[in-house]
Amino acid sequence: MTPDDVRTIALALPEVTEGDHHGHPAYRLGTSVLATQWTTAQLNVLLDESAARAAEGGPCALLWWGQRLSGIQVDLTEATPELVADLLEEAWARPAPARLRRRHHPEG
């Protein structure tokens, strides 16, 4: 996976934009940061604690901000596009209003 692959996946989600976050490319829904491309090989995806712990393993390590678990750090040299898409969608769904979630998944 490359940063361009991540960008394509992230920007395919409804209303996601790209901008700067602490000097790094980041993907947002409104003002909520979903993920930050920390290095070319490292993507930080912001998830709640249960989702982060469920994703831990393989190319995903827990991401700590101080003493707070804030998400998953993804090793893009090991990650599949499907994994990255699932993690980004999980991060997107948290702040997404119901109207966007319904539009993105009309079947339920």
N, C-alpha and C positions, 0 to 999 in steps of 0.2 A: 504494500500500500504506500502511496506517495501522498504528499500534501495536496496535490491536485485531485487525487482520487477522493480524499476526505472532503475537499471543497465541493466536489460534484455531488456527493451523497448528502452533505449537510444542506446545501442550498436547494436541494430538491424537496426538502421539507417545507410545508406551507409557512410563508412569511418569515423565514429565517434570513438573516442578513449577516454579512461579514464585516468585521471592524477590528479595531485594535483593542487589546487588553494587556496592559503592562508590557507593551512593546512587542506583543505576539499576535498573530492572526487569531481571531476568535469568532465564534458563531453564536448569534443571539436570536432570541425570539422576544421582540420588544426590548426591554432593558435587561432581561434575564440572560446571563451567559450560559450557554449549553456546553460548550467545549472550547478549549484553547489548544492551538497547535504550538506546543512548547518548543519542540525541535522538529527537524524533518522526520525523525523516527519516533517521536513521542507526542501522543495526543492525550490531553487531560479532559476527561468527560465528567461533568458534574452530575452526580446522581445522589439520591437519598441513601441512607445507610444500608437499608435492606437490599436495594438494587445493587449497590456497590459490592456488598458481601456476596451476593448471588453470582456476580460476574467475575469475582476474583479467581485467578488461576490461569494457566497458560500464558497468553500474552498480556494479561490484565493483572495489575498490582493495585492494591488499595492506595488511594491518593489522600494524603493528610495535609491539612492546612493548619499548622500548629498542632493542637491536640484534637482537632475536629476532623472526623472522616468526611471528606467532601466529594468523593467520587472514585473514579478509576483512572489509572495511568495506563494507556494502551501502547504496547510496543508494536509499532506499525510494520516492523520487519517480520513479525510473526503473525500479525492479525489478518483475518480474511475480510473481504468486503462485506460479507454478510454479518459478521460480528460487529464491525464498525457501524454498519447501518442500524443494527438492532440497538446498540448502545446510544447512538445519536437519537434514535426515535424515542427511546426511554427518557433521555434527558429533555427532549422536546415536549413530550406528553405532560410532564409535570407542570410547566407554566402555561401550556396551551389552553386557551379557553375552549369550552365545550363545542362551540360552533366550528372551530378549526378541527378538533378531533373528529367530529361527525363528518366533516367534509373530507378529511384524510382517510377515514375508515367508514364509509357510508353503510357498510353491512352491519355495523354494531360496534 
